[in-house]
Amino acid sequence: MELTPEERDLQVEQLYARWLDAATRIAFAISAAAFLAYAAGLLPAHVPPDLLPQVWGLPVDEFLRRTGSPSGWGWLALAGHADYLNLACVALLALVTALCYLRILPALAGRGERLQAAMAALQVLVLLAAASGFFAGGR
């Protein structure tokens, strides 16, 4: 029995929703574990928590200078530190949407829904361009 267009749309929506639910739960669990590691002091922090009140309100350039923190994608090299591991978890949460769009791409393309597949692919490209700093001039 052939599915109606509405039923096919519902299948794609349910696939997206299942992946969104699972990926969000996984990313949240990883984020909670990273925060607990930070709060319990299980991993060293790049910026010691007792220094935070002194530097929190500084302009970004001064904050970076006083803490020795990198700018741009340099933070990835510090992902082994508890504070930057938490930043990596925020980035992981931001990737959830792109992951879900990538997951439905084959389903859309397989049905010949080229426009919807192209829109999903473009959304992934925009998200990746934004994450790369393309729209901010690479800063």
C-alpha positions, -999 to 999 in steps of 0.1 A, spaced: 0 0 0 14 34 -10 17 61 16 0 94 11 22 125 10 10 134 45 21 100 58 55 103 41 59 138 57 50 124 90 76 96 87 103 121 81 91 143 109 91 113 133 126 103 122 138 139 128 120 139 162 135 106 173 170 117 164 165 151 181 152 134 212 181 109 214 208 134 205 196 160 229 194 135 258 229 122 250 244 157 247 226 167 280 240 137 298 275 144 286 271 181 296 259 172 331 289 148 335 313 175 323 297 201 347 300 176 376 336 170 368 342 207 368 323 214 400 339 185 418 374 195 406 380 161 389 397 179 360 418 210 362 403 243 350 422 265 326 408 296 345 407 287 382 372 292 397 386 315 424 399 339 396 365 341 379 351 370 401 381 391 392 380 386 354 343 379 347 333 415 339 364 424 319 363 433 282 370 401 261 405 412 251 415 419 287 399 386 298 419 367 272 452 384 281 448 380 319 437 344 317 459 333 289 428 320 271 428 316 233 404 332 209 386 317 179 389 279 176 420 278 199 397 267 227 396 232 212 432 226 224 420 232 260 391 208 259 409 186 284 404 213 310 371 212 329 360 247 320 367 243 283 352 208 283 319 225 293 323 248 263 328 218 241 295 204 255 277 236 245 292 232 210 280 196 210 244 207 218 247 232 189 255 204 166 224 184 174 202 203 148 227 198 120 230 161 129 192 157 127 191 174 93 219 152 80 199 121 92 168 130 72 187 140 41 188 104 27 151 98 34 142 130 16 165 123 -13 154 87 -15 118 98 -20 128 122 -48 120 152 -26 148 172 -40 136 206 -28 132 195 8 166 177 7 182 208 -7 167 229 20 179 205 47 214 205 31 215 243 29 205 245 66 234 223 75 257 244 55 245 276 71 249 261 106 284 249 98 293 283 83 280 301 114 299 277 137 331 283 117 329 320 122 323 327 85 296 353 92 317 370 118 347 374 95 365 343 110 368 360 145 
